[in-house]
């Protein structure tokens, strides 16, 4: 998570990760790895969230 630099780039806080196998991890540590198929649960302002969503979608 820390390498993705999401807080500085988008002002969002990662509060959870839904893993590709559907299990949830809440309050992940900064050194938690993000894997293909994982979904992040984040808090942030609407416009930066839209920017993050667009980047994650590859647009």
C-alpha positions as CSV (number, residue, x, y, z in Angstrom):
1,X,0.0,0.0,0.0
2,X,2.7,2.4,0.9
3,X,4.4,2.1,-2.5
4,X,1.2,3.0,-4.2
5,X,1.4,6.4,-2.5
6,X,-2.4,6.8,-2.6
7,X,-2.6,9.2,0.3
8,X,-0.2,11.7,-1.2
9,X,-1.4,11.3,-4.8
10,X,-5.2,11.2,-4.1
11,X,-5.7,12.1,-0.5
12,X,-7.4,8.8,0.2
13,X,-7.1,6.4,3.1
14,X,-7.2,2.7,2.6
15,X,-9.4,1.2,5.2
16,X,-9.7,-2.3,3.8
17,X,-8.9,-4.7,1.0
18,X,-11.3,-7.2,-0.5
19,X,-9.0,-10.0,-1.7
20,X,-9.6,-11.8,-5.0
21,X,-11.0,-14.8,-3.0
22,X,-13.6,-12.4,-1.4
23,X,-12.1,-12.3,2.1
24,X,-11.8,-8.9,3.7
25,X,-8.8,-7.4,5.4
26,X,-9.7,-4.3,7.5
27,X,-7.2,-1.6,8.6
28,X,-4.3,-3.0,6.6
29,X,-0.7,-2.2,7.5
30,X,1.2,0.2,5.2
31,X,3.4,-2.7,4.1
32,X,0.5,-4.9,3.0
33,X,0.8,-6.1,-0.6
34,X,-1.9,-5.4,-3.2
35,X,-2.4,-8.2,-5.7
36,X,-4.2,-8.4,-9.0
37,X,-7.9,-8.9,-8.5
38,X,-7.9,-7.2,-5.1
39,X,-10.3,-4.3,-4.5
40,X,-9.4,-1.4,-2.2
41,X,-11.9,0.1,0.3
42,X,-10.9,3.7,0.6
43,X,-12.1,7.0,2.1
44,X,-11.6,10.3,0.3
45,X,-13.2,13.2,-1.4
46,X,-15.3,12.6,-4.5
47,X,-13.1,14.1,-7.3
48,X,-9.8,12.4,-6.2
49,X,-11.8,9.1,-5.8
50,X,-12.9,9.5,-9.4
51,X,-9.3,10.1,-10.5
52,X,-8.1,7.0,-8.6
53,X,-10.9,4.9,-10.1
54,X,-10.0,6.1,-13.6
55,X,-6.4,5.2,-13.1
56,X,-7.2,1.8,-11.7
57,X,-9.4,1.1,-14.7
58,X,-6.6,2.1,-17.0
59,X,-8.4,5.1,-18.5
